[in-house]
Structures are given as structure tokens and as C-alpha cells.
Amino acid sequence: MSREREQEVVEACPSELFIAGKWQAAEGGKTLAVEDPATGTALCEVADASPADGKAALDAAVAAQAEWAATAPRERGEILRRTYELMTERADELALLMTLEMGKPVAESKAEIAYASEFFRWFAEEAVRIDGGYQVAPNGKGRFLVMRQPVGPCLLITPWNFPAAMGARKIGPAVAAGCTMVIKPAAQTPLSMLKLAELMTEAGLPPGVLNVLTTSDSGGVMEPLIRDGRARKLSFTGSTPVGRKLIEQSAEQVLRTSMELGGNAPFLVFADADLDKAVDGAMLAKMRNGGEACTAANRIYVHSSVMEAFGAKLTERMAALKVGRGTEDGVDVGPLIDAKQRDKVKDLVDDAVALGAEVLTGATTVEGDGYFYPPTVLAGVPTSARLQKEEIFGPVAPLTAFEDEDEAVAMANDTEFGLVSYLFTSDLGRALRVSERLETGMIGLNQGIVSNPAAPFGGVKQSGLGREGGSVGIDEYLETKYVAVALD
């Protein structure tokens, strides 16, 4: 990929705030730099919103809410459908833009664009299926009507690791339900969301329905909006500590909240598993997005009888991955998002090695520009290691042996998180038993990927509240109203 083409794509992306259907500079003309994590240099600058800009965005969403809620469901669905078609048509440009701001290889970015666009197609179909109810009262003297209406203006906060998909997963159902929005993408990766707002406007989304704030001061801009009282819902994807703080802020106005928070996914390989399929699954579950995913397999537990064989196969696959700039041909693993994240991954690995973990591959410093860390496999990782408790968010696969089913389940559940688990076995009875005992909202049974726009995504314990995607995804943006009807 030529640098000239890269620059063209960046320059074609909006860089201002999107409020009430218009692109505008931030208060005082403030800007923030967007960095290329593969080089550590600035790609461009975008508007850096102030609290006053945030209020203007919420004003716009509130002003547009009534008219947007009254828009025909079919019309809302058609806007989503056209957005899906535009994303599909321009996938190459969108993928390149994402790679430049986030670092993942272009092939992975294209896969994310396909995944993100599917949320618009799915919720285009759900928009016309919002149902209600009619029931005869038990005493026969009246009737119950149940109707479902948009919850109202929503505040959406998305992370940097999936810059398009996390926004689409929230915007799709909000549009389908008839809610207006203020969305704040992560400061590291704002370009994909700005481009998406441009595409949705082209698809016919009315002014004020979607408002985009880019800012380096997330708390300063969003907390006043959460406490304002006019927004009625907050949806956040990000870390558990930040999620806890946002839930506290939301309590003041009793906002409905959806929280997709941290994960520390266990990956269980039993003695009767097909090891080749298990390794394939581990590569997907661990290395999707370079390990920078809340669904990443961070604790790989393998039965002692197959540990040596599994470890050798996984190490061979991990060592063969090519690390480099995501725009280069043949690259499998791009950089981590920034120096802070790279240093955290290194610290976690160093801690495990100091406690006795064996390095099978990786765990070295990558020289040169950018925030790279090599694919790493560690064997014999003790349960006291930090990476057994903390989310890694990097290309590190820690292996720990277990002896029986009870021990495997106990180790898997020994975490505050409960987003997703992975389980490989050829025994149907074990598959069902272990699936029921694992304390997570999702399970990959003999497969290393669970994300699907048609399925409910979400966790338990401190991995969050609510579900995104699937037929229940739109419920997060709808209120239920009951009308008691007298017949005489």
C-alpha cells in the first residue's frame, strides 16, 4: 500500500465534530492528534470537544428525538440498510482508514467492516419487528395493551480496539428503535466513527439523530451529559473500572445502562479434544485483533496429558506469525495501540517469567518505531501470576495444566470477569456439564470465535450488564408501556 494512498484516505475523512447534521470545529478551535501506532507519528488532527460542545450535541439529540421517534419503522430500517450497502461498497477505504488509526492488518480491518456492517443489516430487519401485546384481563372485565417505545436520547461511548464494530453495535439498534444519540469514540481511534457518521448521513439519517464528539477529555465532556437528566440511556464498552464509575454517575438520573466491560477468557482443552481444532480455535480466540479484544483467550488451561503436544503445536503457529505494519503484505500481527499498552503487556510477561513461567516463543523486545510486541507463548504459568487475574490485551498465550474437570472449571471461574469461555472436548456430556458450570455470558464450544450480530453479546459478573446484538439487542433501547383498557 502506497503512502500516497494512505494519505488520501486520511484526508478524505472528516475531522470536525458532527452536531445537528453539521460538521463544526470544537470550541476555541482545539484539536487532538491521531497517532499511527505502527510508527508513533501523527496521522492527522481532529476536533477536541469541550463540555460546551458536548452540551450542544445533547441539545441536538433532544431536539430531534420526538420527530425521529415518530418516523416510520420501515424508513428507519431503510436508512440502516443503505448504510450497510455503503459500508460494503467502500470496505477497502474503510479498512485502510481503520488500520492506519488502530494498527491491525488490513485483512482484519476488512473483516471488522464486514462484521460492523452486519449490525446495520440485522437491525434494519429488526426495526419493523418491534412488537407489543393485547391480553384479556384475568377477570374478563378489561383489556391490557402493551406497547414498546424508544427510551429516548442515548449516550454511547466506544473503545479503540474495534473502532467501527463497537459503534455499529450500538447505533444500529438505537436507530431501529427510534432513539437519537450522542456518541463519543475513543481518542486513539476517532476516524472510523467520523467516517461512519458521514456514510449514515449519505444514507439519509436526519440531522440530530447521530451526533459525534471526539475529545481528549472523556470524563469532562461526558459526565455532565450523564448527569444532565435529558439523556435516558448510557451504553458503554470499555474497561470494568471505568464502567463502575459510569454506573455510579448514571445512578443520579436513574439512566438505563448497558455495560460491555472487561474479560479474562478461559480456554479449556480436555484430553479428548481434537488438538488440531483446538489449536485453530486458540489462534482465533487469542490472536484476533492481536489479542486486543475483551473476548481474547487469556488463560489457556490444558489437560496435563495433552499439554506437551498442544503447547508444541500452538508455539509453532504463534512463532510463524509475521509482525509488522498492518498495511504491508503478509503481516499477521500489527502494533499494540500505544506505548502504555505495550509496556503493560511486557510487565505482565516479565512478572509471569519471574514466577517461573517458561518462554516457548516471543517475550522479546521489538526494536524500531511503533508499539510492537511479538506473539508469545508461556508454559507452566502459575496461578499467582498477574496475567492470570488481569486482562492482557496483547498477543500473549499463557498455558497452565489441569488434571480433571472440576479443577478446570474452578480455575476458569476464579476471576471477577465473566464475558466468554472457550471449551474443546469430544464428549457431549462434558460439553453440556462444563457449559452449564462456567460463569460467563457466552461460550465458544469447539470454536474460537463467538461474536455474531445475530446473537446476544454480553457477560455476567463484572463483565457487564445487558446484551448487544441478536433479537434482544433492540430491547436495550425500548421502554415497555402498559395501558389498562376499560370496556364500559
Legacy VTK file of the C-alpha trace (Angstrom):
# vtk DataFile Version 3.0
C-alpha trace
ASCII
DATASET POLYDATA
POINTS 488 float
0.000 0.000 0.000
1.484 3.346 -1.043
1.863 6.138 1.479
0.160 8.446 -1.035
-2.979 6.303 -0.947
-2.875 6.201 2.833
-2.698 9.985 2.981
-5.600 10.307 0.522
-7.798 8.140 2.736
-6.931 10.109 5.864
-7.503 13.459 4.161
-10.891 12.276 2.858
-12.080 11.566 6.405
-13.973 14.278 8.305
-12.038 15.785 11.188
-14.606 18.027 12.889
-17.384 17.405 15.400
-20.705 16.259 13.939
-23.565 18.062 15.676
-27.132 18.566 14.436
-26.174 17.301 10.991
-23.279 19.727 10.543
-19.513 19.431 10.744
-18.057 22.058 13.038
-14.856 22.921 14.857
-14.523 22.433 18.593
-14.926 25.374 20.924
-11.819 27.524 20.627
-10.596 25.520 17.650
-8.912 22.916 19.875
-7.635 19.745 18.192
-6.093 16.443 19.194
-3.614 14.326 17.258
-4.470 10.848 15.985
-1.398 8.640 16.060
-0.336 5.812 13.767
0.627 3.077 16.275
2.864 1.425 13.687
5.146 4.463 13.527
4.374 6.521 16.607
3.798 9.581 14.411
0.679 11.700 13.923
-1.691 10.814 11.081
-3.830 13.938 11.401
-5.664 16.095 13.905
-9.357 16.071 14.785
-11.549 18.397 16.812
-11.095 18.190 20.578
-14.552 18.776 22.068
-15.188 20.783 25.224
-18.054 20.364 27.718
-19.871 23.143 25.853
-19.582 21.144 22.629
-20.972 18.141 24.491
-23.985 20.129 25.644
-24.609 21.287 22.081
-24.567 17.668 20.904
-27.066 16.623 23.576
-29.232 19.651 22.746
-29.331 18.438 19.142
-30.234 14.883 20.117
-33.005 16.057 22.435
-34.409 18.414 19.789
-34.537 15.628 17.190
-35.967 12.903 19.446
-39.721 13.411 19.051
-39.692 13.628 15.258
-37.266 10.732 14.939
-39.377 8.517 17.236
-42.383 9.223 15.020
-40.520 8.184 11.863
-41.922 5.042 10.264
-40.074 1.860 11.281
-39.644 0.925 7.633
-37.952 4.249 6.931
-35.573 3.766 9.851
-34.822 0.277 8.589
-34.108 1.506 5.079
-31.563 4.015 6.378
-29.787 1.178 8.166
-29.955 -0.985 5.067
-28.437 1.760 2.909
-25.678 2.224 5.491
-24.910 -1.499 5.252
-24.696 -1.228 1.462
-22.424 1.829 1.585
-20.076 0.133 4.052
-19.920 -2.947 1.861
-19.278 -0.868 -1.240
-16.470 1.128 0.429
-14.975 -1.628 2.558
-11.450 -1.188 1.179
-11.291 2.507 2.068
-12.859 1.985 5.498
-10.496 -0.890 6.281
-7.410 1.092 5.344
-8.534 4.024 7.484
-9.046 1.689 10.427
-5.648 0.057 10.006
-3.936 3.428 9.952
-5.509 4.610 13.203
-5.637 1.304 15.110
-2.821 -0.801 13.648
-4.451 -4.149 12.871
-3.636 -5.764 9.486
-5.856 -4.635 6.614
-7.347 -8.125 6.261
-8.551 -7.953 9.872
-9.873 -4.448 9.340
-11.885 -5.658 6.335
-13.292 -8.455 8.486
-14.325 -5.886 11.089
-16.010 -3.698 8.473
-17.987 -6.746 7.316
-18.897 -7.541 10.936
-19.843 -3.930 11.709
-21.985 -3.553 8.601
-23.921 -6.702 9.531
-25.276 -4.912 12.601
-26.898 -2.379 10.302
-28.366 -5.118 8.110
-29.598 -7.078 11.151
-31.227 -4.115 12.847
-32.685 -2.880 9.562
-34.758 -6.053 9.756
-35.479 -5.690 13.480
-36.809 -2.132 13.069
-40.078 -3.429 11.575
-40.453 -6.221 14.152
-40.894 -4.144 17.303
-43.889 -5.820 18.863
-46.390 -5.259 21.661
-49.261 -7.188 23.187
-53.022 -7.489 23.711
-54.466 -9.518 26.543
-57.828 -10.077 28.198
-57.681 -9.155 31.891
-57.941 -12.211 34.163
-61.341 -11.084 35.438
-62.596 -10.566 31.875
-63.666 -7.006 32.550
-60.865 -5.150 30.801
-58.017 -5.434 28.383
-54.259 -4.975 28.622
-52.360 -3.242 25.852
-48.574 -3.398 25.864
-46.592 -1.080 23.619
-42.857 -0.585 23.205
-41.435 2.873 22.612
-37.939 4.346 22.213
-36.190 5.003 25.508
-35.115 8.450 24.305
-31.794 10.229 23.716
-28.827 7.921 24.288
-25.190 8.448 25.224
-22.841 5.958 23.589
-19.158 5.511 24.473
-16.977 3.182 22.409
-13.417 1.808 22.764
-10.401 1.962 20.471
-9.937 -1.730 19.692
-12.895 -2.198 17.310
-13.464 1.367 16.058
-16.325 0.542 13.664
-17.951 -2.552 15.140
-18.463 -1.241 18.662
-20.187 1.852 17.316
-22.322 -0.091 14.847
-23.404 -2.493 17.598
-24.899 0.466 19.494
-26.025 2.753 16.678
-27.863 0.001 14.778
-30.409 -0.857 17.483
-30.746 2.775 18.610
-31.686 3.858 15.082
-34.023 0.895 14.675
-35.767 1.676 17.964
-36.171 5.388 17.190
-33.598 6.837 19.596
-31.312 9.790 18.970
-27.675 9.597 20.055
-24.528 11.327 21.163
-21.554 9.047 20.583
-18.007 9.511 21.802
-15.399 7.287 20.149
-12.037 6.657 21.788
-9.495 9.453 21.359
-6.970 6.996 19.861
-9.295 5.861 17.039
-11.903 8.511 16.170
-11.586 8.402 12.378
-13.699 5.303 11.743
-16.635 6.799 13.645
-16.355 10.158 11.891
-16.403 8.353 8.553
-19.378 6.267 9.639
-21.329 9.416 10.518
-20.597 10.699 7.018
-21.875 7.472 5.471
-25.035 7.439 7.585
-25.789 11.000 6.529
-25.388 9.917 2.921
-27.759 7.042 3.687
-30.426 9.530 4.765
-30.098 9.795 8.548
-31.750 13.102 9.582
-29.816 15.868 11.359
-29.509 15.489 15.111
-30.161 11.753 15.232
-26.456 10.909 15.432
-24.019 13.385 16.959
-20.303 12.601 17.225
-17.936 14.047 19.826
-14.204 13.479 19.586
-12.321 14.591 22.664
-9.223 14.075 24.760
-11.282 14.798 27.903
-13.787 11.968 28.004
-14.794 12.420 31.626
-15.004 16.190 31.429
-17.222 16.086 28.350
-19.419 13.064 29.075
-20.027 13.264 32.825
-22.104 16.475 32.562
-24.224 14.812 29.868
-24.766 11.737 32.044
-25.831 13.952 34.956
-27.894 16.294 32.765
-31.144 14.335 33.044
-32.297 14.683 29.456
-30.443 11.626 28.161
-32.235 8.452 29.194
-29.708 5.750 28.402
-25.963 5.158 28.553
-24.236 2.373 26.635
-20.527 1.852 27.257
-17.925 -0.601 26.005
-14.590 -0.486 27.802
-12.793 -1.392 30.984
-14.511 -2.546 34.156
-13.050 0.247 36.357
-14.398 2.934 34.015
-17.699 1.070 33.735
-18.126 1.101 37.511
-17.558 4.863 37.575
-20.100 5.426 34.791
-22.706 3.309 36.579
-22.242 5.490 39.669
-22.702 8.638 37.600
-25.780 7.160 35.887
-27.456 6.395 39.209
-28.125 10.083 39.879
-30.587 10.329 36.974
-31.503 6.601 37.035
-30.320 6.105 33.478
-30.768 2.778 31.789
-27.293 1.353 31.297
-25.706 -1.220 29.040
-22.160 -2.129 30.023
-19.869 -4.351 27.960
-16.838 -4.427 30.194
-13.598 -6.330 30.644
-12.940 -10.025 30.166
-10.328 -12.597 31.054
-11.500 -15.537 28.990
-10.533 -19.097 29.934
-9.821 -21.557 27.111
-10.229 -25.190 28.193
-8.674 -28.075 26.270
-9.667 -31.505 27.559
-7.763 -34.730 26.922
-10.343 -35.944 24.391
-10.269 -32.734 22.320
-9.258 -32.720 18.667
-5.925 -30.949 19.198
-5.662 -29.549 15.684
-9.112 -27.967 16.005
-8.239 -26.773 19.493
-5.087 -25.061 18.226
-7.052 -23.497 15.365
-9.574 -22.269 17.922
-6.855 -20.952 20.208
-5.290 -18.970 17.386
-8.655 -17.343 16.660
-9.575 -16.759 20.283
-6.133 -15.458 21.243
-4.896 -13.615 18.175
-7.996 -11.937 16.785
-7.165 -8.239 16.805
-3.662 -9.100 18.001
-5.093 -10.131 21.356
-6.534 -6.645 21.935
-10.070 -7.893 22.460
-12.274 -8.400 25.513
-13.090 -11.855 24.117
-9.416 -12.879 23.825
-8.386 -16.221 25.347
-6.152 -15.019 28.163
-5.942 -18.124 30.346
-5.370 -21.333 28.408
-5.926 -24.404 30.566
-4.885 -27.724 29.026
-5.189 -31.252 30.411
-1.761 -32.421 31.540
-1.856 -35.477 29.255
-2.013 -33.339 26.105
-0.197 -30.232 27.326
3.117 -31.018 25.615
1.523 -31.778 22.236
-0.851 -28.804 22.384
1.929 -26.445 23.501
4.217 -27.522 20.668
1.521 -27.049 18.009
0.458 -23.660 19.365
4.043 -22.464 19.668
4.789 -23.418 16.084
1.784 -21.454 14.861
2.487 -18.410 17.018
6.190 -18.286 16.107
5.308 -18.297 12.403
3.207 -15.121 12.596
4.671 -12.101 10.840
4.734 -8.884 12.858
4.707 -5.545 11.083
2.823 -2.514 9.865
-0.758 -3.509 9.098
-0.678 -2.034 5.593
2.197 -4.290 4.496
1.608 -7.538 2.593
1.745 -10.745 4.580
1.599 -9.132 8.013
-0.375 -11.161 10.577
0.100 -9.051 13.705
0.196 -5.277 13.868
1.310 -2.994 16.694
-0.382 -2.529 20.033
-2.370 0.667 20.328
0.190 2.754 22.235
3.308 2.688 24.386
1.288 2.344 27.595
-0.381 -0.832 26.368
2.879 -2.306 25.064
4.563 -1.647 28.404
1.681 -3.256 30.280
1.933 -6.437 28.192
5.688 -6.567 28.753
5.236 -6.115 32.507
2.696 -8.946 32.681
5.004 -11.300 30.782
8.020 -10.330 32.881
6.027 -10.970 36.045
4.987 -14.473 34.892
8.546 -15.371 33.858
9.912 -14.163 37.180
7.449 -16.502 38.907
8.658 -19.494 36.917
6.802 -19.476 33.598
8.762 -20.914 30.654
9.014 -18.884 27.434
8.228 -21.121 24.440
8.359 -18.262 21.936
8.387 -14.459 21.980
8.760 -12.344 25.117
11.412 -10.199 23.425
11.709 -6.501 22.726
10.896 -5.397 19.186
13.298 -2.702 18.080
12.326 0.268 15.934
9.362 2.593 15.619
5.838 1.721 16.653
4.365 -0.225 19.544
5.068 -3.825 18.608
5.195 -6.897 20.828
5.907 -10.383 19.462
3.430 -13.290 19.653
4.365 -15.031 22.884
3.623 -18.438 24.420
4.351 -19.127 28.081
4.165 -22.598 29.652
3.731 -23.508 33.277
2.220 -20.154 34.208
1.486 -20.170 37.954
-1.916 -19.095 39.213
-0.204 -16.326 41.204
0.964 -14.547 38.040
-0.694 -11.200 37.357
-1.773 -12.229 33.878
-3.992 -14.914 35.449
-6.028 -12.089 37.022
-5.535 -9.064 34.749
-6.766 -8.652 31.179
-3.710 -8.940 28.916
-4.882 -7.135 25.752
-1.906 -8.359 23.757
-0.516 -11.353 21.797
0.385 -13.485 24.812
-0.843 -17.065 25.328
-0.283 -18.368 28.899
-0.555 -22.169 29.305
-1.445 -23.875 32.585
-2.112 -27.590 33.116
-5.097 -29.153 34.889
-5.850 -32.722 35.968
-9.631 -33.110 35.945
-12.899 -31.431 35.036
-13.574 -29.966 38.452
-10.150 -28.355 38.603
-10.548 -26.910 35.093
-13.917 -25.353 35.933
-12.658 -23.983 39.238
-9.660 -22.355 37.554
-11.837 -20.945 34.768
-14.307 -19.390 37.221
-11.625 -17.960 39.503
-11.985 -14.415 38.174
-14.138 -11.341 38.679
-14.873 -11.373 34.962
-17.488 -13.429 33.152
-17.671 -12.456 29.493
-16.777 -15.551 27.461
-15.262 -19.015 27.863
-13.956 -21.465 25.267
-14.274 -25.216 25.626
-12.819 -28.004 23.479
-13.926 -31.606 24.031
-15.307 -34.531 22.045
-17.529 -35.657 24.928
-21.084 -34.314 24.566
-21.896 -34.897 28.215
-18.803 -32.993 29.329
-19.574 -30.204 26.864
-23.004 -29.669 28.406
-21.875 -30.108 32.004
-18.991 -27.688 31.714
-21.008 -25.159 29.684
-23.602 -25.044 32.456
-20.957 -24.635 35.165
-18.880 -21.908 33.504
-19.735 -18.449 34.858
-19.755 -16.479 31.610
-22.353 -14.903 29.383
-21.059 -16.626 26.236
-19.302 -19.892 25.430
-17.400 -20.977 22.343
-17.930 -24.746 22.210
-15.304 -26.296 19.937
-14.858 -22.948 18.210
-12.664 -19.960 18.862
-14.999 -17.110 17.964
-18.413 -16.229 19.358
-19.189 -12.747 18.011
-22.151 -12.636 15.634
-24.573 -9.750 15.045
-27.481 -12.207 15.149
-26.534 -13.471 18.634
-26.732 -11.777 22.061
-23.305 -10.497 23.142
-22.592 -9.759 26.788
-21.267 -11.023 30.086
-22.009 -11.661 33.753
-20.276 -10.703 36.995
-18.018 -7.688 36.404
-18.014 -8.127 32.648
-21.131 -6.070 32.309
-24.883 -5.565 32.109
-27.258 -6.146 29.211
-26.819 -7.686 25.780
-25.946 -6.288 22.358
-26.917 -7.926 19.079
-29.426 -10.663 18.389
-33.170 -10.307 18.725
-32.726 -8.960 22.271
-30.290 -6.221 21.240
-33.042 -3.749 20.394
-34.679 -4.276 23.793
-31.938 -2.191 25.398
-33.307 0.854 23.534
-37.040 0.302 24.149
-39.309 1.018 27.098
-42.408 -1.080 27.780
-45.662 0.812 28.378
-48.788 -0.873 29.701
-52.251 0.565 29.018
-55.212 -0.674 31.087
-58.387 -0.502 28.955
-61.884 -0.373 30.390
-64.606 -1.817 28.163
-67.505 0.174 29.605
LINES 1 489
488 0 1 2 3 4 5 6 7 8 9 10 11 12 13 14 15 16 17 18 19 20 21 22 23 24 25 26 27 28 29 30 31 32 33 34 35 36 37 38 39 40 41 42 43 44 45 46 47 48 49 50 51 52 53 54 55 56 57 58 59 60 61 62 63 64 65 66 67 68 69 70 71 72 73 74 75 76 77 78 79 80 81 82 83 84 85 86 87 88 89 90 91 92 93 94 95 96 97 98 99 100 101 102 103 104 105 106 107 108 109 110 111 112 113 114 115 116 117 118 119 120 121 122 123 124 125 126 127 128 129 130 131 132 133 134 135 136 137 138 139 140 141 142 143 144 145 146 147 148 149 150 151 152 153 154 155 156 157 158 159 160 161 162 163 164 165 166 167 168 169 170 171 172 173 174 175 176 177 178 179 180 181 182 183 184 185 186 187 188 189 190 191 192 193 194 195 196 197 198 199 200 201 202 203 204 205 206 207 208 209 210 211 212 213 214 215 216 217 218 219 220 221 222 223 224 225 226 227 228 229 230 231 232 233 234 235 236 237 238 239 240 241 242 243 244 245 246 247 248 249 250 251 252 253 254 255 256 257 258 259 260 261 262 263 264 265 266 267 268 269 270 271 272 273 274 275 276 277 278 279 280 281 282 283 284 285 286 287 288 289 290 291 292 293 294 295 296 297 298 299 300 301 302 303 304 305 306 307 308 309 310 311 312 313 314 315 316 317 318 319 320 321 322 323 324 325 326 327 328 329 330 331 332 333 334 335 336 337 338 339 340 341 342 343 344 345 346 347 348 349 350 351 352 353 354 355 356 357 358 359 360 361 362 363 364 365 366 367 368 369 370 371 372 373 374 375 376 377 378 379 380 381 382 383 384 385 386 387 388 389 390 391 392 393 394 395 396 397 398 399 400 401 402 403 404 405 406 407 408 409 410 411 412 413 414 415 416 417 418 419 420 421 422 423 424 425 426 427 428 429 430 431 432 433 434 435 436 437 438 439 440 441 442 443 444 445 446 447 448 449 450 451 452 453 454 455 456 457 458 459 460 461 462 463 464 465 466 467 468 469 470 471 472 473 474 475 476 477 478 479 480 481 482 483 484 485 486 487
